[in-house]
Amino acid sequence: MPAMPKDDFQEAFYGFVFERAFKVASYAAQQDPRSIELHKETHQAFDKIKEFLGGDNSLLLDLESAMNATACIVTEYAYRQGLKDGVALKAELGMEQPLWAGGLNERF
């Protein structure tokens, strides 16, 4: 089986990280009373601004899109940092590798 090009692997990995981080963060946020309240406040403010602007809401929608994209990037970096911290903590505690990872370095 030919090796997957590095760029393809990275793209697939980042897609997985983003999807996993988004699912976990979204579920957790939906359960958090603070997040629920902020979500309501955000929608109320958004609706008031839309009403104030009248018919052309394109700039507001562009702003919303950019803010959502920024939040996604922050979430992705937080997830990646959590992975790094978990590996560092595991090493600090002297925990062994799981059995399934035993020969990874030798095989790849």
C-alpha positions in Angstrom: 0.0 0.0 0.0 1.6 3.3 -1.0 2.1 5.9 1.6 -0.3 8.8 1.9 1.2 12.1 0.8 2.1 14.2 3.8 -0.3 17.1 2.7 -3.2 14.6 2.4 -2.5 13.2 5.8 -2.3 16.7 7.4 -5.5 17.8 5.7 -7.4 14.7 6.9 -5.9 15.0 10.4 -6.9 18.7 10.6 -10.3 17.9 9.4 -10.7 15.3 12.1 -9.4 17.7 14.8 -11.7 20.4 13.7 -14.7 18.1 13.5 -14.0 16.6 16.9 -13.3 19.9 18.6 -16.4 21.4 17.2 -18.6 18.5 18.2 -17.2 18.4 21.8 -17.3 22.2 22.2 -20.7 22.6 20.7 -22.2 19.9 22.9 -20.6 21.3 26.1 -21.7 24.8 25.3 -25.3 23.7 24.7 -25.3 22.4 28.3 -23.7 25.4 29.9 -26.2 28.0 31.3 -23.7 30.8 30.7 -23.4 29.9 27.1 -27.2 29.5 26.7 -27.7 33.0 28.1 -25.0 34.5 25.9 -26.5 32.8 22.9 -29.9 34.4 23.6 -28.3 37.8 24.1 -26.3 37.5 20.9 -29.4 36.7 18.9 -31.3 39.6 20.4 -28.5 42.0 19.6 -28.1 40.6 16.1 -31.9 41.0 15.5 -31.9 44.6 16.7 -28.9 45.5 14.4 -30.6 43.8 11.5 -33.8 45.8 12.2 -31.8 49.0 12.5 -29.9 48.4 9.2 -33.1 47.7 7.3 -32.9 45.8 4.1 -29.2 45.4 3.4 -27.8 43.1 6.0 -24.8 41.9 4.0 -22.2 43.6 6.2 -23.7 42.2 9.3 -23.7 38.7 7.8 -20.0 39.2 6.7 -19.2 40.2 10.3 -21.0 37.2 11.7 -19.2 34.8 9.3 -15.8 36.3 10.2 -16.5 36.1 14.0 -17.7 32.4 13.6 -14.6 31.5 11.6 -12.4 33.2 14.3 -14.1 31.2 17.0 -13.5 28.0 15.1 -9.8 28.7 14.8 -9.5 29.4 18.5 -11.4 26.1 19.3 -9.1 24.2 17.0 -6.0 25.6 18.7 -7.4 24.9 22.1 -8.1 21.3 21.1 -4.5 20.9 19.7 -3.1 22.4 22.9 -5.1 20.0 25.0 -3.6 17.1 23.0 -0.1 18.4 23.6 -0.8 19.0 27.3 -2.1 15.5 27.6 1.0 14.0 26.1 3.3 16.2 28.2 1.3 15.2 31.4 1.5 11.6 30.5 5.3 11.9 30.1 5.6 13.9 33.4 3.7 11.2 35.2 5.9 8.4 33.7 2.9 6.6 32.2 3.7 3.9 29.7 2.6 3.9 26.1 -0.6 1.9 25.5 0.1 -1.6 24.2 -1.3 -0.8 20.7 1.4 1.9 20.3 4.3 -0.3 21.3 6.0 -0.6 17.9 4.7 2.5 16.2 8.1 4.2 16.0 9.7 1.1 14.6 7.0 0.5 11.9 6.6 4.0 10.7 
